[in-house]
Amino acid sequence: MKRDPYVEKWFAGKPAERILRRVRDVILWSDGRMTEYLKYGTVQFACNGDLASFVQHGSKTATLMFNRGAKIQGNFPHLEGTGPSARFMRFADLDEVDALTAELAKIVVAWCDMMAPRAKVVPVKKPGR
């Protein structure tokens, strides 16, 4: 997993630094197609289009905003929101990050599959004898 040095500096001294870093690790470890960078003063995660960013990062908790979360296919009970686009996932502490890791990982994979589908492997037929 490649880490952006500017993103590394962004985390330093944040009240929820440990929570933010753990969420980041889950996102980046979930799918090798995911990238990170700074945009609009926060960390943005993307795969052929922005997936999510940290919002309200000055508090002791972490909130991810999924910019186009309503478009992500699947059942994700901890994605909050009912509007036409954005969804949110909130993490109060490290235990909550651990509890939601599987769901967050599925969200990441669903996004990457939607935005950058993996090439289908076609089996090679060997000539008959």
C-alpha positions as CSV (number, residue, x, y, z in Angstrom):
1,M,0.0,0.0,0.0
2,K,1.5,3.3,-1.1
3,R,1.1,6.2,1.3
4,D,1.1,9.8,0.2
5,P,3.6,11.9,2.2
6,Y,1.4,14.9,2.2
7,V,-1.5,12.8,3.6
8,E,0.9,11.5,6.3
9,K,1.6,15.1,7.4
10,W,-2.2,16.0,7.4
11,F,-2.9,13.4,10.1
12,A,-0.4,14.8,12.6
13,G,-1.9,16.3,15.7
14,K,-5.6,15.8,14.8
15,P,-7.7,15.0,17.9
16,A,-8.9,11.8,16.2
17,E,-5.6,10.9,14.6
18,R,-5.6,7.2,15.6
19,I,-9.2,6.7,14.4
20,L,-8.5,8.6,11.2
21,R,-5.4,6.5,10.5
22,R,-7.2,3.2,11.2
23,V,-10.0,4.2,8.8
24,R,-7.5,5.1,6.2
25,D,-5.7,1.7,6.6
26,V,-9.0,-0.2,6.2
27,I,-9.8,1.7,3.0
28,L,-6.4,1.3,1.4
29,W,-6.0,-2.3,2.4
30,S,-9.4,-3.2,1.1
31,D,-8.6,-2.8,-2.6
32,G,-5.3,-2.2,-4.4
33,R,-7.1,0.1,-6.8
34,M,-7.8,2.7,-4.1
35,T,-5.6,5.8,-3.9
36,E,-5.4,8.8,-1.4
37,Y,-4.5,12.4,-1.8
38,L,-5.3,15.8,-0.3
39,K,-8.2,17.8,-1.8
40,Y,-10.1,20.8,-0.3
41,G,-8.0,20.6,2.9
42,T,-8.8,17.0,3.7
43,V,-7.9,13.4,2.8
44,Q,-9.7,12.1,-0.3
45,F,-9.9,8.4,-1.2
46,A,-10.5,7.6,-4.9
47,C,-10.6,4.9,-7.6
48,N,-11.4,6.4,-11.0
49,G,-13.5,9.0,-9.2
50,D,-13.7,10.3,-5.6
51,L,-15.1,7.8,-3.1
52,A,-14.9,9.5,0.3
53,S,-13.3,12.1,2.3
54,F,-12.9,12.9,6.0
55,V,-15.3,15.7,7.2
56,Q,-15.5,17.4,10.6
57,H,-12.0,16.2,11.2
58,G,-11.3,18.7,14.0
59,S,-13.3,16.6,16.5
60,K,-12.4,13.5,18.5
61,T,-14.4,11.3,16.2
62,A,-14.1,10.5,12.5
63,T,-16.7,11.0,9.8
64,L,-16.4,9.8,6.2
65,M,-18.5,11.5,3.6
66,F,-19.1,9.3,0.5
67,N,-19.7,12.0,-2.1
68,R,-21.8,9.7,-4.4
69,G,-22.6,7.2,-1.7
70,A,-26.2,6.7,-3.0
71,K,-24.8,5.2,-6.2
72,I,-22.8,2.4,-4.4
73,Q,-24.5,-0.9,-5.0
74,G,-25.1,-3.1,-2.0
75,N,-26.6,-3.2,1.4
76,F,-24.6,-1.1,3.9
77,P,-26.6,-0.5,7.0
78,H,-24.1,1.9,8.6
79,L,-24.1,4.3,5.6
80,E,-26.2,7.2,6.8
81,G,-28.2,9.6,4.7
82,T,-31.3,9.6,2.5
83,G,-30.5,12.4,0.0
84,P,-29.8,11.9,-3.7
85,S,-26.0,11.7,-3.4
86,A,-23.9,11.8,-0.2
87,R,-23.8,9.2,2.5
88,F,-21.9,9.3,5.8
89,M,-20.2,6.7,8.0
90,R,-19.2,7.7,11.5
91,F,-16.6,6.3,13.9
92,A,-16.7,7.2,17.6
93,D,-13.6,5.3,18.6
94,L,-11.2,2.5,17.5
95,D,-13.5,-0.2,18.6
96,E,-16.2,1.2,16.3
97,V,-13.7,1.2,13.4
98,D,-12.9,-2.4,14.1
99,A,-16.6,-3.3,14.3
100,L,-17.3,-1.6,10.9
101,T,-14.2,-2.8,9.1
102,A,-15.9,-5.6,7.1
103,E,-18.7,-3.3,6.0
104,L,-16.3,-0.4,5.1
105,A,-14.1,-2.9,3.1
106,K,-17.1,-4.1,1.1
107,I,-18.1,-0.5,0.3
108,V,-14.6,0.2,-1.0
109,V,-14.6,-3.0,-3.2
110,A,-18.1,-2.2,-4.5
111,W,-17.0,1.3,-5.5
112,C,-13.8,0.1,-7.2
113,D,-15.7,-2.6,-9.0
114,M,-18.2,0.0,-10.2
115,M,-15.6,2.6,-11.3
116,A,-12.8,0.3,-12.5
117,P,-14.0,-3.2,-13.2
118,R,-11.4,-5.9,-13.1
119,A,-10.6,-7.5,-16.4
120,K,-12.3,-10.8,-16.8
121,V,-9.9,-13.7,-17.1
122,V,-10.7,-15.9,-20.0
123,P,-9.3,-19.5,-19.7
124,V,-6.9,-20.4,-22.5
125,K,-8.1,-23.5,-24.4
126,K,-5.3,-25.9,-25.2
127,P,-5.4,-27.6,-28.6
128,G,-6.9,-31.1,-28.5
129,R,-4.8,-34.2,-28.9
